[in-house]
């Protein structure tokens, strides 16, 4: 079951008006092939908009635990690496960390979900560049929102909403001090993007590069 996300309702309304304008122009044109082309284009444009802003209902996996890290987005795992620091001062200096990167194509569901329950203890927005999202340099160069969560047990995780070449708007409803719950919606990145997660390297990983993941359903790791 799917509905249209509230994060895209304004775009859907604008696209409906654009579709109606194109249809009106098509109605006034006497050239049959051009009329049909415009009508077909307007329908494709509108239905793609509906498809892009779909927001399916998701149930948490039955095997989830208090230490689980859930995928915050639909997409494909394009990078897994171990790093020494996240450069944000959120983790301990020199702490060994896993970095898991998920690429979202324009055909994926783009509504983002909380990967772990806890409290938002770090938040930063950076207005950066617009490299293609599958370029690994986009993690540190592109426009992005960086959110850090600390669990009730003191475990930490960072996740980044990263805009891509096409995506020009990040929506995030979180702020420092918010109590958040795993699997709940918190925002989206419009039209192609990337989501990076950073957490302690002692975590047990359940995914590998090339795996397709589902937001709110795929368990990425266990802390």
N, C-alpha and C positions, 0 to 999 in steps of 0.2 A: 504493500500500500504506500502511495506517495502523495505528497501535497506540494504546494509551492512554498518555498521558504520565505519568511517575513523579510529576510535580508535582500530579497530580489523582487519584492512586490512592486517597487517603484519602477524598476527596469521593465518588468512585464507590462505595466500600464503604458509606459512610453512606447514600447515596441508595438503594442496594440494600436496606438494612434498612428504610428509610422506605417503599419500594415494597412490600415484603413485609407491612409493618404495614397499609398501605392495602388491599392485597389481602385480608388476613385480615378486616378490617372489612367489606369488600365481601361476602365469603363469608357473614358472619353477618347481613347485611341481606336482608330478604325482599322489599323493593320493587325490582322488576326494573330499572326505568329508573335508579334510584340506584346499584344494583349495577354496571350496565354503565358508567355515568358514572365511578364511582370506579376501576374496572379500566382504562378507557381513559385516565383522567388519570394513573394510576400508570405505565402503559406510556410515555406521552408524556414524563413527567418523567424516567424512567430513560433512555430512548433519547436525549433531548436532552442529558443529562449525559454520556453516552458520546460523543455527537457533539461537544460543546463541548471535551472533553479529548482529542480525537484528536490524534495526533502523526505526520503523514505523513513518509515518508522523502523527503528532498530532495537532489538532486544540484546541485553548483555549476555555473553556466553556463560553457560552454567558453571564452567570450571574456573571462573574468575576468583581471585583472592585479594586480600588487602595489599599485597605486594605486586599485583599485576600492573603492567603498563600496556594500555590499550591503544591501538592505532587511532590517532586523532583525525585521520583523513583516509579517503579512498585513493588508491593509486598503486604505484609500483616502487618497490625498494630499489634505489639506484646506487646507494653507497652505504657501507658499514665500515667504520674505522675506529681505531682507538686513539684518543688524543690526551694530552697532558693537562690541558686547561681549557675552559670555555671563554676566557678573556673577559668575563663579565663580573668576576668577583663573587659569584654566587656559590661556587663550590670551593672546597679547601684548596689552597695553593699546592700545585703539583699532584693533585688527585687524578688518578687514572680514570678516564671516562670513555664510554661508548658513544658514538655518534651514528644515528640511523637517519637516513634521508629518504623521503618519499616524494616522488614526482607525480603531480596530478595533471593529466591531460585535460583538454577542454570537454571531453566526453565523460569524465568522472564526476561523481557527486562532489560538490565543493563546500558543503556545509561541514564545519569543523567541530570536533567533539573533545571533551576533556579526557586526557590520557590517564589520569590518576587522581584520586580524591586527596584533598588537603586544603591548604590555604595559599592564596597567591601572595608570595613574599618578595617577588621581584617582577618588575614590569618596565619595559623600555620600548619606545617606538623610534625607529631610525628611518629617515627619508633618504633612500639611496638611489641606486641605478636601476635599470630594467634589463639585465642580461636574461637570456633564455633560461628558464627554470632548471633544465637538466644540466646546465653548466655548473659545476661544483663551486665555482667562484661566486655564484649568486648568493650562497649562504652568508658571505661576509660583505658583499657589495650591494646587493639589491635592497629596495625598500622592504622593511620587515618589522614585525612586532615580536618581541622576545618576552616570554612569560615563564616565570619560575614558580614551581609549586613545592611546598614542604608538607609532607604527610604528617599525620598524627604521631607517627613513630620517628619523625625527624629525617626521613629519607627525602632526597631532593631530585627533581627532574626539571629540565628546561625544554620548552618546545617553542619553535619559531614558525610564524606564518610569514612566508617569503613570496613577494609578488614576482611574477615572471615578465616576459617580454610583452605579452598581451595584457596581463592583469595590471590594472592601474588603481585598484582600490582594495584595501584590506579592511575588513570589518571585525572588530573585537569588542565584546561586551564586558570584558574583565577589567578589574582595577585592583591595586594592592589592598590586601586585607580581606578580599572576597573568599568565602568558603566555597569550594567547588567539589563536584561529585562526578566520578568517573562515568563517561558515556554521555554526559549532558552536552547539548549544543552551546557553543559560545561565540560563533561568528563564521565567517567564510572569506575566501579570497576569490575574486571574480576573474574568470576566464584564463585558466591555466596558471599553475602555481607550484609551490614546493613547501613541504613541511619537514623540518629537521627536529630531531629529539636528541637530547644529551642527558646521560645518567651514568651512575657509577659502573665501572667495567666489571665489577663482581657480579653483576646481574646475569641471569641465564637467558640467552637469546633464543627465540623460537622462529626467527625469520632469517633469510639470507638474501643476498643481492639477486634481483630478478623476480622475487616473489610479489604477487599481487595481494594487496591488503584492503580490508574494508573498515572504514571508520566506525568506531563503536562496537566492533565485533571481533576483529583480529587481535589476539594477544601477541604483542611484540616481544615482551621480555618479562621476567620475574625478578624483582629486586631482592 
